[in-house]
């Protein structure tokens, strides 16, 4: 990449994908343009870079025109080393033209599988990235992803217009992970036993918000520190729950798939799935959050036959009819009072439950209809709940001082903002209203009222944080009867989704092939040896296997042994059995070697 070659980097979860473009970006100088679909991940990376003294800015589809222009102006003057943007911004031609004037030296595409319709998380806005490349003919591009099949790898390079194929593929092998799948009717009892036996920090994934609360309460009743995490929580609550878990004040997070992106906690001992994921890719990414420190960790699925049927039932909901999609589009336009031909670029907070109650619609049908409307570039939906409140001072310093003299009741708040948040005159800055309550010594309602009044007087621009997902109208509203779907594309997407679901069902039911081998084969890594530790491999081990391991330990307790001496002492066991047990004890750090002697660690 530093020599100007386009690069696709396939790295497993926790493999350091952000470093792959951050270090080259710093080496190349200028501005690195990072395209990422995850608002939370963008904000986390920007915060981390700033803490290291590196200038970074994130532009999301939730930002208003003024915010965007300030960020772009700073970048054009060479003041921004890393510019993060959401892919939705690229669908605006004026925005793409503005990017062309920036000193871009590297383009990085995060979650690159989103560009492929073969992938499990296709986002049509990614298709515009190639148009940005036209402005930067000699600027290399790096695309990174944690999960891509052979078809997706080819598709990413084609759609990003790689000049030459260039794939850096780190093996998805995680030798310290123990993959376990168990057919289980009483999942919660099994979960409790697992947590008791393994201990340490962990994540329990479930399908919906209600179950996160139920499972966390059960664990709390059994004296485990556990908290629920889902997209419906307020920003401050999510941040607090996440921080408590990262710093080991909370042992277990019970979460939907909203949790985990961009969180690097090395000492996670277990990840448990109580519901089946929609794809192997999603499972592998979530399971891979365990054991990033290289120590033994466990990724476990508890499932039953009802879970398989639920997965198949959800598949039917995932592909609404054209009439249902039109009905959803019409309801959204009416609900937000968008006139035909108007609304392009409009961003609104979407409460799906209220929308469905107003028009007697099914929430899952509405959600999946919006996903198809995204693919046709009518709408775009993303979770902006991780976007904290923001403030920018609009008055110049002289007028602001004069305002404080005339309105002394506002002086403590204004002074506190200026003392605690740098750059307020140049850009929007994230603030925390609860911190202001503590520092200004006013009640929360009073702080909110003063912020809103200062905003209405145009002293500041205040954008409060919303807990609802954002819905953006990517083009002016059209008459719903004119909405069309490409039937071939619709059929292909449905076929791909069906294939991914059955890959999950096949995985959990296949108790003949090593779990790790199954996963690696799915990602086109072949000829791998059995891991020796998953539920399949353990079921194949001789009944006296644990006895053999115990005997080896007892032998080495008395004195060190060479491998030749061990052969003599182990003659009553089959050679394959004791050698496999011996190697396993070495891998687990129980035995170590000193010159040609083996001894207990």
N, C-alpha and C positions, 0 to 999 in steps of 0.2 A: 504493500500500500504506500509506504514512504517513497517507493520508486515510481509512483504514479499508476500502479495497477489496481483495477477494481478487484474487490475481495468479498467473498461470502464466508463468514465465520460461523460454523455450527458448534456451539458449546453447550454442554448440559447446564441445567439450572445451578447457579452458584459457581459457574466456570469463569466468571470475570468478563462478561460481555461488554460492560461499560468501559472497562480499562482498554479494551481493544480499539476504541475510537478516541478516548480521552487522552491517552498518552501520545498517539500520533498527532492528534489535534494540537497539543501543546508544542510538539516538535516542529510542526509545519508552520506555526504562527498564524496570524490572521484569525478568521472566524470559522469555527466548525459548525455547520448546520446539522442539527440532530432532529430527525423526524421520529416521533414516538406517539403511539395511540393512548398512552396511559398518563392521565393528568397527575395522578398521585406519584408515579415514578418520575415524571419530569420535575415536579416540585422537590422531591427528595434529592434528586441528583443536582439540581441547581443549588439547593441549600448546602449540600456536601461540598460542592466546588467553591462556593462563597466562603465557607469556613476555612478553606485552604488558601484563601487569597486569590482565587481565580474568578474572573468576572464572567457571570453566566446569567442568562435571562430566559424565561419560558413564556411563549405566546400560545394561548389556548383559544379554542373557538368560543369560550365564554367571555373573553375580554372585549371591551368596547373599543370603538375606533380610536379614541384619544390614547388609551393604554398602548394599543398596538403601534401607533405612530411614534410615541415616545421611545419605545423599545427599538424600533427600526432605525430611528434617527441616531440613537446611541451606538447601534451596531455599525451604521454607515460611517461614523467617525472613528471606527476602530477601537471602540471602548468595550466591546463584547467579545470574549474569546469563545464562548459556547452559546449558541442561539438554539433553543429547543422550541419546536413548533409541533402542533397537532396536525395530522394529515389533512383534516377538513379545511385548514387555511389555504391549502394548495389549490382548492377548487375555485378560488377567487383569482381571476386573471390579473387584476390590479395588484393584488398581494404578490403574485409571482413576479410581476414586473419590478416591484420594489425590491424583492430579493436579489434581482439581477445586478443591482447597484452596490451590493455589499461585498466586502473583501473575503469571500468564501474561499477557503483553501482545502476543505474536506467536507463531504456529505456523508452523514451516518444515518442508516435506516435501522431503527430498533424494531424488534418483533417483525422481522422481514417476511415471515410466513403469511402475514396479513395481506400481502400483495397478490397471493395466489388463490384462484378459485378452487384449486385442489386442496388448499389448506383448511384447517378446522376453524379459522377465525378470519375469514376473508372480509376486507374493508375496501370498498371501491375507491375511496379517497386516495389510497396508496397508488392508484394507477396514474395519478398526476405527477408523480415524482420524476418520471422520465422527461416530462416537459420542462421541469426545473433544470435538468441536466443540460438542456440545450443552451442555457445561458452561461454554463461553466464547462466549456468543451474540454479543458485540460485538467479539471478538478477530479481526483479519484473519488470513488464511492465505496463505502464499506457497509455491508448489510450483515446484521447479526440476528440469530434466532437460537432458541434452545430446543426446538423440535421441528424437524422437516423430513418428510419422506423423499424418496428418489424423484418423484414427479414434481414435488414442491421445490426441490433444489434447482431443477432445470428451469422451472417457471419463474422463480425469483430472478435468476440471471437474465433470462430473456426479457422480462418486463421492466427490469432496471437498465436494460440495454448495455450489459457488460460488453466491453470491446473483446475480451478474451475470457474464457471460462477459468475461474481461479477460486477454488474452494479450499478453505482451511477447515478440516473436519477433526475436531477432538473427539475421541471415542466417548460414547454415552455410557460406557462401562463405569459403574460405581461399585467397586469391589467391597466397600465397607457397608453397603446397604443390604439389609436382609428383607427380601420381598416375601410377604406372606399373604395368602388368600384363604379365607375360611368360610365355608357354607355354614351359616349360623342363624338360628331363629331368635335367640335371645342376645342381641348384639350388645345391649347395655351392660349385661353381666360380664360378657367377654371383654368389653372395654375396660371395666373396672379392674378385672384381673390383670389385663395387659399393663395398665398404668401402675398398679401395685408392684408388678414383677420388674418392669423396666425402670420406672422412676425417671427423674429428670424432666426437662422441658419438652413439651409436645404440642401438636396441632391435631384437632379432630375436625374433619371436613364433613359437612352435611349439606343437603340440597337447598333448604329454605331457612328463612329468618326464625320462624317459630321453633324449629328444631335446635337452633343454636342456643336459644334460651332454655329449652327443656333439658338438653344434655349438660349445659353448664350448671344448672341448678342441681341436677342429680350428682354431679361430681362434687359440688360444694357441700351437699348433704353428707357425702362420704369423706369430708374434711380435706379435700383437695382445693387448692386455690385455682379457680377456673372462671373465665369470663367469656361472654358471648360477643361475637364481632360480626357485623353485617353492614350493608350499604345504607340501611335505614337509620343508623345512629348519627347523632350530631358529630360534627368535625372534632370538636374538643374531646368528646367522649371516645371517639375512635383513636385519636392521637394518644390519649391517656392510657387506654387499654393496651395499645401497641407498645408504648414505652414501658409499662409495668411488666409486660411479658419479656421484652428484649432485655430488661435489667433484672430478670428473675424474681420480681416481686409477685408475679403471677406464673403459675406452673404451666397451665394448659389454656390454649385459646380454642374455643368451639366456634367454627367459622363457616361461612359460605365461601364460594370461590372469589369473593371480593377481597379476601385477605391473602397477603403473601408477596405480591409483586413488589420488587425493589427492596424487600426486607432481607438483610443479610445477617442472620443469627447463626453462628457456627455450631452451637452446642445443642441443637434440636435432636433429641434422642428417639422420638417416634412421630410419625405422621399416620393417622388412622382415617380411613374413609368408611363412613357408615352408610353412604349412598354411592351408587355407581356414577362415574363421570360420563360425559357424552362422547369422549374420545380417549384413545390411548395417549395422545399428545398432552391433553389436559391432566390426565392422571400422572404421567411421567414428570411433568413440570411441578405439580403439587407434591408428589412423593419425594422429589429431589430436594425439597427444602430440609430434609433430615440429613444429619451427618456431614455437614459441610466442613467440619474440622478434621475429617478423615477418620474419625473414630466410629466404632460399630454403632449403627442406628437401624431402626426398623420402619418399614413402610408396609402397612397392613390394610387389607380390605376385608370387612365383614359384610357378607351379602346373603340374600336368600332369593328364592325363585320369584317372589313378588317384585323384587327390585328389577329383575330382568323385564318383567311385564310392564312395570312403570316406565322403564326406559323406552320400550317400544311404543307405549301409549303417548309419551311425550313427543315422540317422533312425529306422530300425526298432528299434534298441535303446532309443531315447529314449521309446518308448511301450510299456512292458511290458503284458502281459495282466493282467486282474483277478486271475487265479490267482497270477501271479508277484508281484504287489503284496501279496496276502494272505500268500504264503509268506515274503516279506521281513519283513513286520510280525510274523509269528509267530516267526521266527528272532530278531529283535531283542528281543522280549519275553522269550524263553527265555534268550538269551545273557546279558542283564542281570538275569535272575531277577526280573522284574516280575510280580507276581500280577495276575490278572484283577480289575479294579476299582481297582487301586492304581497309583501312579506319577505322578500328575498333578504337573507342575512339576519332576520329577526331571531332572537334567542329568548326562549321562555323556560320557566321552571315547570316541569311536567310531573304532576301527581297522577299516576296511572289509575289509582283507585278512584279518585274523584271523577276522572274522565269516564271511567267505566260505569260508575253509578249514574252519571248524568245521561248516558246514552245506552244503558243496559247492554254493555259489551263484556266479553270475557277477557280478563287481564292477560292471560297467556297468549290468546289470539292477538290482542292489541300489541303486546310487546313484540311478538314475532312478525306481525304485519309491518311494524316500524322497521325491523331489521331488513325486510325486503324493500321497503321504501328507501332505506339507506343505500341499498345496492343499485337502485335506479337514480340516485342522487336527488331525490325529492326532499329528504329530511336527513338529519344526523342526530343521533342520540348518544350522550356520554354522561358518565357520572362526574358531576362537578362538586360533589360533597366534600372533597379533600381540598377545595380552594378556599383558604381562609379569607376573612374580611380584609379589605385593602383601603388605604387612604393615600391621597396625594394633595399637597397644599397648592391651591390655585392662585392665591394672592401672592404678590411679591412681599419681601420682608418688611418694607416700610408700611405697606397697607395693613399687613398682618399685625404689626406692632400698634398701629393706630387703632385697629379694631379691638385689641386687647385693652387698651386704655379706656375706650368708650364702653366696653362690655366686660367689666372685671370678673363677673361670675364665670366667664369662659376661659379666663387666663390660666387656671390650674391645668385644665385639660390640654390647652394648646401648648403650654410649656412642657408638659409631660410627653406629648407626642414628639416635640422637637428634640427633647433630651434623649429619648429612648429609641427613636427610629430615624436612622440616617437616610439621606437622599430623598426626603419627602418633597422637596421643591423640584426635583428632576424626574421622579418616577413614582409609580404606585408601589407602596410598601405594605407587606402583610402586617396586620396588627392583631392583638388579642384583647378583646373587650374586657375579659376577666382580669387581665393584668392591669388594665387602666383603672378598673374599680378599686383594686388594692393600692395603686400608686397615687391616684387622685383623691382617694378617700370620699368617693361619692357612690351612691347606690347604682346597681346595674341599669335600672330603668332611666336614671338621670343621665348616665353616660350615653346611653343609646339616644336619648332625646337631644342631648347637646350635639352629638355627631350628626344626627339627621338635620338639625337646624343649621349647623355650620355648612352642611351640604346644600341645603335649600338657599342659603345666603351666598353660595358660590365662594365661600372662604376655602373650603376643602371639597374634594370629590371623595365620597364615601360609598364603597360598594360592599354591602353586608354579605357574609357567607350564607349560601343557601344549602340546605340539606337535601334538596331534590335534584334529580338528574336534569341536565339541560337538553332541550330539544331545539335544534337550529333548522330553520327553513333555508335549504340550500338554493332554492329558486323560488320565484313568485308562485303563489298558489294557482293551480289549474283546476278545471272542472274534473271531479273525480272520475267521471265516465270516460275521460281521455287517458287515464292511467293504463299502461300496458306492460305486460311482462313477456320477455322472450321465452316462449315455451321450451325451446331446446336448453336454454341456460337454466331455467327452473327445474327441468327434469334432471339435468346433470348435477345441480346442487343437491337435489333430493337423493339422487343415487349415491353421491359422495358421503352425505350425512348418514344414510342408511348403512353404508359400508363401514363407517367409523364406529357406529353403535354396535354392529355385529362383531367388530374386532374386540371391543370391550367384553362383550358376552362370551366370545370364544376364549379370551384370556382368562377370565375368572373360572371357566369350566374346564380348562385344559390342565389336568393334574398329572400329565404324563411327561411334559417337557419343562425343564428348569425355567422358573419365572424370569430370571435375568436373560436367559437365552431367547425367550419369547419376545421380550421388550427390545432387545438388541436387533433381532431379526426384523421386527416391525420397522425399525429405523435403518434397515439395509446394512446391518453389521452381521456378517455370517461367520460360521466356523468357530464359534466361541465355546469354550469348555463350560460344563455345568458349574454353578457357583458353589454348590456343596452346602448351602445354608438356607435356602428358601424352603417353603413347606413341601414342594415336590421333591427336592433333593433329600431332605431329611427323611421323607417317607421311604426312600430307597436304601437308606443306610441299614446295615445289619443290626439286629436287636441288641447285640452286645457292644455296640459302638461306644456308648458312654462308659461302659466298663473298661474298654480298651484305653480310652483317654485317661481314666482314673488311674489305671495301672501304669501308664507312661509317667504320669506325675509322681506316683509313689516311687518308681524306680529312680527318677532324677532327684528325689528328695534326699536319698541316701548318698549319692555321689554323682559327679558328672560322668557322661558316657560319650564315646565316639559312635558314629553311625554303625560301624561294624559290631561294636559291643551291643548296640540296641537290637540289631538283627538277631543275635544269639538269644537275647532275653525275651524277644517277641515271637519265638518260633511256634508257640502254641496258637497264634492268631494267623489268619490269612494275611499274606504280605500286603495286598491291596488295602485291607482294612486298617492295619496298624500304621502303614505309611501315610494314608489319607488323614487319620486321626493325628499323627505326629505333625504333619504339615499344617493342619488346622490350628493346632496349639501354637505353632510358630507364628502363623498369620494373626492370631488373636493376642500375641505378645506374652503368652504364658511361658514359652520356651525361647531362649536366645542362644546364639552360638558364640563361643570364644575360641578362636583359632579352629581346631578340629574337634573341640569338645562342646557338648550340648548341656545346658543347665537351666534351671528355673529362673525366670526373670525376677 
